[in-house]
């Protein structure tokens, strides 16, 4: 297999990792929390931010693991 094809495949897979991770971060809605919790006070705001942060980290770890498994499966298919 020529170098250009291998470089394209690797770049394509890593860009998929990047964009799916960004979509997962934006999909959790963390960016909208400060506006909706403005009137509720500081304590509920801090609690909800920590909960959202924890969920966001779990989602990112899950998506990263899934994408790595798909990447290695694709690499195995390319070797065949």
C-alpha positions, 0 to 999 in steps of 0.5 A: 500500500502506498504511503499517501493512502496510509497517511490519508487513512490515519488522518481520516481516522484521527479527525473522526476521533476529534469531531466525535469527541467535540460533538459529545462535549457539545451534546451534553449541554454544558455550555447552557448550564450557566444561563439556566442556573443564574437565578438559582444561586451559587450552591446549585450552580456548583453542584450541577457543574460538577455533575455535568463535568463528571458525566462529560468526562464519562461520555468522552472516555466512552466515545474514545474507547469506542473509537479506538476499538473501531480504529484498530478494527479498521487497521486490521481490515487494512492489513488483510 
